[in-house]
Amino acid sequence: MGPYYIPRNVKDEGRILFIFTGKSLIYTAIGAAVGFFFNLILSAFGAMLIGMVLIAIFALIGFAIGTFKMPSIGSFAFTKKVGGEPIDEIILRAIKFKKSNSKIYVYDEEETKDE
């Protein structure tokens, strides 16, 4: 008898602490760091509880950006174009586009037919 391949489920082996992938953990840490900055400011005014809530909110926002994908909603033109892509890639593309000062000219077929 020779050796043979035993299939195994490796779908979620890249996850850390069950819900975090490497990318989502990094974005969660960045969001928590931003929230911690606001916590430092608010703790100087004695609003420590509000600062802790802000840490949790910013960490959840970071987790959502690192984990979820843009839904494809048929009634919105924007989501038809970017539906199914990760949110962080969409944000990075938008930042790069704003920095490049590029302009996009869109010509509708109806406009060109009228002339």
HELIX and SHEET records of a PDB file:
HELIX    1   1 GLY A   22  ALA A   44  1                                  23    
HELIX    2   2 MET A   48  THR A   67  1                                  20    
HELIX    3   3 ALA A   77  VAL A   82  1                                   6    
HELIX    4   4 ILE A   87  SER A  100  1                                  14    
HELIX    5   5 GLU A  109  ASP A  114  1                                   6    
END                                                                             
